[in-house]
Structures are given as C-alpha cells and as structure tokens.
Amino acid sequence: MALNARLDHRNPLVFDTHELGRRPGALQRLTRTIDAPKDLGLKDVIGVPEGAPVELELRLESVMEGVLVTGTARAQAEGECVRCLEPVELELEADFQEMFSYPDADDRGRVKAEPADDAEEDEDRLFLEDGMFDLEPVLRDAVVLALPMQPVCREDCPGLCSECGARLADDPDHHHDAVDIRWAALQGLAGSLEDGDKDEMSGAEPGVDEKQEK
C-alpha cells in the first residue's frame, strides 16, 4: 500500500509511536477501548454493530525497519443464523500482527538513498507517517478472519421447514404428510371426474326423473 494519507491523531484508531524513539528493541504496551467503525465484519452476515465497544490490547515493538504491532481485539458480534434466521450473538476475539515500516528505510532497516521507484514493492506494505499508524485496515482484516462465514445459533440447529417455513427447533415432531407424486395425477383426475358428474346431474332436463318414476 502507498503511504498513508495525512493521519489525524484524534482518530481513536491512530496510534503514536514516538515514545519508542526509533530504538530497536524498545517496547510499548497499550490498551484502548474504541467505538466500532461502520461495517466492521461480514456485511449482511455478522459483524460488530457500529458504535459498539471494541477493546484493544496492543504491543508495539521497535525494529530496524519500523514498528511491529501485535494485538488482540475483543467485542460482541451480532448477526443471524443462516439456518433458522434467528438472531446470533457471539464473543469475538481477533488476534493480529502487522509491520508498519519507516517510509525512508528499506527491508533491512537502512535509510534509502533515494525514494523507491517500484510502486508494486510497496503495494502491500503499511507505513508510519510522522511516527503514527492507522490500525483500522488491520483491525478490519482481523475481524473478518475471526468471524464465521456461516453463523449458526447452535451447531445442531435443524433450520426451517422447507414447506411452511416453521422453525424446526421449536417443534421437533413437525412434519407434513408426504404425497407420492405417482398418485397425485390420479387424485387430480378423480377430482375432475367427480366435478364433471355433478355438472351433468345439475344440467339434466326437467321432468326426466318424473317420467321414469311413472
């Protein structure tokens, strides 16, 4: 990734590394509770609601080429069961580790004589800007990886009835009488014949029955 846009130190997901002093081996531990940003998780499946508290525990370590950030995010995720569509809540714990490089250092930590011309080399790298880094892209990736792609309310959730949509967990004995498709056509034919007989009877000429009785 290219150099970050201008970072705002007031953003709760922006962290300052100046205390490390660019001294390899220096450590800093941080804890912070933030409000979850919008769309944190798997869209329309499961995620952390916007504004919900997210607890962050971070370990910042200065190395030759930048700052290595190791951390854990904890929050409560919400979604719906893919089988029965009931609400699902789960405790989320997402671990992550990311290197934020100094913009003026190469992979071995040496200061670059000239800016790199190869844009592809920096495409997947994250950089420090004025000693600060933005944790949001790392947090988003970690949360997505930690969440289930197909959340269920319980492992043995039986889902919904395919015929009427009833929740099978509420009625384990729920069932529908199966009709053999080989007889369904005959039943329909019998019904049409009965309707035809009724129509013929209703259309009989007046007085016919009287003559037969005489």
N, C-alpha and C positions, 0 to 999 in steps of 0.2 A: 504494500500500500504506500502511496505517496505520503509526503509529510502532512501531518495533521493540519487542519485549518486552525486558525487562532483559537486557542483554548481559553475558556473562562474559568478562573479559579473558584468562582461562586457555584459552579455546577457541582453537585454532590458526588458525581462520578469522575470528577477530575481530581487527581492527586499530585501533590508537590513532593519532589524527591531531593530538594536542596539540602536537607539535613544529612543526606548520605555523603555529600561533599565530593562525589565522584572518586571515592576511595574504595578500590576493590576489596571486598570482604566486609564492608560496613553493612549493618542490618538495621531495619526499622520495622516494627510491628504496629499495625493499625487496626482498629475496629470502628465500624461506622454503620449506622442504620439509615437507609435511604428510602424514599418513596419509589416504588417500581415505575419505570417508564412505560409508556404506551406500547402495547403489543409485545410484551415480554413472554415469549413462549411460542407454542404452535398455534397459529391463527385458526380460529373456529374449531379448535380441538380441545386444548388445555393450555393454561398459562397462569401467570401471576397477574391478578387484576391491577389495573393502573392505580397508582397511589397506595397500594398495599405495602406494608413494611418489608424491607429486604435487609437482613443482617449480613454484613460483610466482615470477614476476618482476613487480613492481608499480611503477607511477609514480603518486604521489599529488600532485595539484596543487590548491592552494587557489584558489578563485574566489569571486566575490561571494556567490553563493547557496549554496555548500557546498564539497565536495571532489570533484574529478573523478578517478576511479580508472581507469587504463589498465593492462592487464596481459596476461600470457601464462601459460597453464598447460600443463605437459608431463608426460605419463605414458604408460604402456603399457596399452592396452586389450585385452581378451580377449573372444572370442565364438565363434560357429561359422558356417561358410559356409552361406548359405541354399540353395545348390545341392547340395552333397555332404555337408553336415553335419560336415565336418572342422573341427578347432579353427583359429581365426584369431587372430593377434596383430598389432597394428599400433601404431606410434608415434603418439601423439595430441599435437597442438599446437593449443590453443584460445585464440584472442585475444578480448578483451572490453574494453568501456569502459562505465562507469556513473557517473552523478552521484548522490552522496549529499548530500542537502540539509540545511541547518540547519533545525531544527524551527521556529525563530522568524523565518525570513526568507521573503519572497515570491520570485517568479521573477526579480526584478531585484536580489535581494540585500538589499533594505531590510527592516529589522525590522518585523514585523507589529504593528500597534497592538492587535489582538485576534485570538484564535485563529480560524482559518477554519471556517466552518460547513458548507461544501460538501465532504462526505466523498468524493464522486466525483472531485474535483480532485486529491486526494492518493492515490487508489486505486493508481495505477501508479508512484508515486514511492517512492524509498528514502530513509531519513533517517538522520542521525547521531544517536547517543544518547550524551550525555556525552562527545562528541568521538570516539566509536568507531563502527565499522560492521562488519556481518556480511557477509562475502564469499560465503557458501555459496550463496544463491539465484542470484547472478550466475554463480558457477562452474558450477552445475548447468545453467543455461540455455546457457552457452557450450560445455560438453562435449557436450550433446545435439545442438547445431547442428553441431559439428565431426565427429561420428561418422557413418558411412554407415548409412542406413536398412536397406540390404540388403547386409551384408558378404559378400565372396567371398574364397576362398583365393587366387584368381588371376583375372584379368579373363576369361580364356578357359576357365574351369572348365566341363567338359561336364556336371557333375552326376551323378545316379544313373540307372541303368536303370529305366525305368518299369514293366518287367515283373518283374524279380527283385531290384531294389534294389542291384545291383553298382555300385561306383564306376567310372565310365567312364574316368577319368584313369589308372587302374591297368591297363586293358586297352582300348586304343583300337580293337581289332578286335572287341570284344564285340558280339554281335548275337543275335537269335533268328530262326529261320525263320518267316516270316510265312505264315499260312494264310488263303487267300481265304475270306471269310465265306460266299460264294455256294456253295462246295463243302463247307463244314463240315457243313451239314444233310444232304447226300447221304452224306457219310462216316459220319455217325451212323446214318443209315438202313441203310446197307450193314452196319454192325456189328450192328445189331439183327436183320437178316435172317439173318446168319451164326449168331448165337446161337440164333435160332428153329429153324434146320435141325438144329443139334446137339441141341436138346431133342427134336425129332421122332425123330431117329435113336435117341436113348437111350431113348425111350418105345415103341419097336417091340415087337410081341408075340413071345414066344419061339417058335422053330420056324419062323417065316416064311421065313427065309433058307434053312433046311434043305430045306423043301418045294420052293422054287424050284430048288435045286440038283438035286433028284431029277427 
